[in-house]
């Protein structure tokens, strides 16, 4: 199949594929946003834990009798802070990666939306052209039917005249000759 119908079908198929790709990207984007929200909550929770540990260290710092204990506690807090910083660094990198993926997906969605609009415009244009061609063909068909009807009437008239002429000749040829 070729012509505007095939193009219309191809564009419709391409439009459906684009819409499906857009739905897939939207689902992936939704999952990414959910994961980013979870990572932000975890980061805030860890930030609060670090803050609480620092407050504990500050309260214990004023008591001299517990200097040894404070030193051990301070070392433990430092390790936890370092672990927290490592986790925050890891989470920050994960957030950056998610942000890059989100930007990529956003760009892809915009690209697909533009492609979808373009395909929709092409489909509308092809549909309009097909409608115009159909109207033109219908008009030409109507003219052809009119011309055939006129030719049919003309042919019938000529046939009737020919028949009448032949009948006149047969009648003329059938009369007896009169000799003088």
MOKAUR-V409959 format. One record per run of one state. SS is the DSSP state (hx for helix, st for strand, lp for the rest). FROM is the first residue (numbers start at 0). TO is the last residue. Records with the same first field share a line. If there is no record, write none. Layout:
SS=FROM-TO ; FROM-TO
This chain:
lp=0-2 ; 61-65 ; 174-179
hx=3-60 ; 66-173
